[in-house]
Amino acid sequence: MVAHVAGRLAGHPAIGRVTIHAAHLPELQAACPGPALHWQQAASSIAASLAPMLADPATRYPLLVTTADNVLLSDAMIDHFV
C-alpha cells in the first residue's frame, strides 16, 4: 500500500516533494526505492510527526497529508486538490 501512495504522489507532475514518515524505515525504503522520496522517522502520532514540518518557515504549501493505506488515491484526486 505504501508503494502505491508513494508512487502515485512521486509520479504526479504537480507534486514537488514527497516525505514519508514511517516507523520501520529500512523495510519501507527497500520496498519503495526512488530519489523522489524523502524519509523521516515517525513520531508517536501523525500530529507529532507533522508538527516540526508545520513550524518550519521553509515548508512550502499547500500540503497534502494522506495515510499509506489510501489505495483510492488517484491522479484525479491529486488534480482536484492542487
C-alpha positions as CSV (number, residue, x, y, z in Angstrom):
1,M,0.0,0.0,0.0
2,V,2.8,2.4,0.8
3,A,4.3,1.8,-2.7
4,H,1.0,2.7,-4.3
5,V,0.7,6.0,-2.4
6,A,4.4,6.9,-2.7
7,G,4.5,6.1,-6.4
8,R,1.3,7.9,-7.2
9,L,2.5,11.1,-5.4
10,A,6.1,11.0,-6.7
11,G,4.9,10.4,-10.3
12,H,2.4,13.3,-10.4
13,P,3.7,16.4,-12.2
14,A,2.1,18.8,-9.7
15,I,3.7,17.3,-6.6
16,G,7.1,18.7,-5.6
17,R,8.4,16.8,-2.6
18,V,7.1,13.5,-1.1
19,T,8.1,13.0,2.5
20,I,7.2,9.7,4.1
21,H,7.0,9.5,7.9
22,A,7.3,5.8,9.0
23,A,8.2,3.7,12.0
24,H,10.0,1.0,10.1
25,L,12.2,3.0,7.6
26,P,14.6,0.3,6.3
27,E,11.8,-2.1,5.3
28,L,9.8,0.6,3.6
29,Q,12.8,2.2,1.9
30,A,13.6,-1.2,0.4
31,A,10.1,-1.6,-0.8
32,C,9.7,1.9,-2.2
33,P,13.1,3.0,-3.7
34,G,13.4,6.2,-5.6
35,P,15.2,9.5,-5.5
36,A,11.9,11.5,-5.3
37,L,11.1,10.1,-1.9
38,H,12.3,11.7,1.4
39,W,12.1,9.6,4.5
40,Q,11.6,10.7,8.2
41,Q,11.4,8.6,11.3
42,A,7.8,8.8,12.5
43,A,7.0,10.3,15.9
44,S,4.4,8.9,18.3
45,S,1.4,10.2,16.3
46,I,0.7,11.8,12.9
47,A,0.3,15.2,14.6
48,A,3.6,14.8,16.3
49,S,5.3,13.8,13.1
50,L,3.9,16.8,11.2
51,A,4.4,19.5,13.9
52,P,8.1,20.2,13.1
53,M,7.3,20.5,9.4
54,L,4.4,22.8,10.0
55,A,6.5,25.0,12.3
56,D,9.4,25.2,9.8
57,P,9.2,28.5,7.8
58,A,10.9,26.8,4.8
59,T,7.9,24.4,4.4
60,R,6.1,25.0,1.1
61,Y,2.3,25.0,1.0
62,P,-0.1,23.6,0.2
63,L,0.5,20.2,1.9
64,L,-1.4,17.1,1.1
65,V,-1.3,14.7,4.0
66,T,-2.6,11.2,3.5
67,T,-2.1,7.8,5.1
68,A,-0.2,5.0,3.4
69,D,-3.4,2.8,3.2
70,N,-5.1,5.3,0.8
71,V,-5.5,2.8,-2.0
72,L,-8.1,5.0,-3.6
73,L,-5.6,7.9,-4.2
74,S,-5.6,8.7,-7.9
75,D,-4.3,11.3,-10.3
76,A,-7.8,12.8,-10.5
77,M,-7.9,13.2,-6.7
78,I,-4.5,14.9,-6.7
79,D,-5.6,17.2,-9.6
80,H,-8.6,18.2,-7.6
81,F,-6.5,19.1,-4.6
82,V,-3.9,21.1,-6.4
